Amino acid sequence: KNMDLYYKFDFIITSYETNLQKPDRKIFQHALDKALSIEWNLIYPNEALHIGNEIDKDFEGAREAGWSSVLINSEKENVPSSASFKDVEHFWNAINSEKLDL
């Protein structure tokens, strides 16, 4: 809710609902399991995208779980510019213009 993402995605997994904390790989697996229950298609980690705003928990945690990841509203160092966006609108525009390179 804080990142204003609910209207753009089929579901969002939170630490509160899973009792898991990022960067624990189990929370990323929980998301893949939820996607499977909704779509009835197996999604592999390398096909998944995590969106977050903390480099260690979100960006690096997802990458270590085999996912692609992006940072929103983050100006952290050592993050590829193609994976960091000022806000959701800039990220959404990158997706729609096919200029997203994860």
Solvent accessible surface area in square Angstrom, and as a share of the most:
residue,aa,sasa,rsa
1,K,185,0.78
2,N,158,0.81
3,M,48,0.21
4,D,86,0.45
5,L,15,0.07
6,Y,110,0.42
7,Y,144,0.55
8,K,44,0.18
9,F,64,0.27
10,D,120,0.62
11,F,57,0.24
12,I,49,0.25
13,I,32,0.16
14,T,45,0.26
15,S,27,0.17
16,Y,198,0.75
17,E,92,0.41
18,T,20,0.12
19,N,138,0.71
20,L,42,0.21
21,Q,126,0.56
22,K,52,0.22
23,P,71,0.45
24,D,57,0.30
25,R,149,0.54
26,K,133,0.56
27,I,9,0.05
28,F,6,0.02
29,Q,91,0.41
30,H,70,0.31
31,A,12,0.09
32,L,13,0.06
33,D,72,0.37
34,K,67,0.28
35,A,6,0.04
36,L,69,0.35
37,S,68,0.44
38,I,76,0.38
39,E,82,0.37
40,W,204,0.71
41,N,94,0.48
42,L,108,0.54
43,I,48,0.24
44,Y,119,0.45
45,P,49,0.31
46,N,118,0.60
47,E,110,0.49
48,A,11,0.08
49,L,62,0.31
50,H,30,0.14
51,I,29,0.15
52,G,4,0.04
53,N,66,0.34
54,E,74,0.33
55,I,38,0.19
56,D,79,0.41
57,K,77,0.33
58,D,3,0.01
59,F,16,0.07
60,E,79,0.35
61,G,1,0.01
62,A,0,0.00
63,R,88,0.32
64,E,115,0.52
65,A,14,0.11
66,G,37,0.36
67,W,25,0.09
68,S,29,0.18
69,S,0,0.00
70,V,0,0.00
71,L,0,0.00
72,I,5,0.03
73,N,118,0.60
74,S,10,0.07
75,E,173,0.78
76,K,105,0.44
77,E,147,0.66
78,N,147,0.75
79,V,21,0.12
80,P,67,0.42
81,S,103,0.66
82,S,44,0.28
83,A,2,0.01
84,S,30,0.19
85,F,26,0.11
86,K,146,0.62
87,D,48,0.25
88,V,15,0.09
89,E,114,0.51
90,H,85,0.38
91,F,0,0.00
92,W,82,0.29
93,N,78,0.40
94,A,15,0.12
95,I,59,0.30
96,N,95,0.49
97,S,56,0.36
98,E,157,0.71
99,K,163,0.69
100,L,49,0.24
101,D,107,0.56
102,L,74,0.37
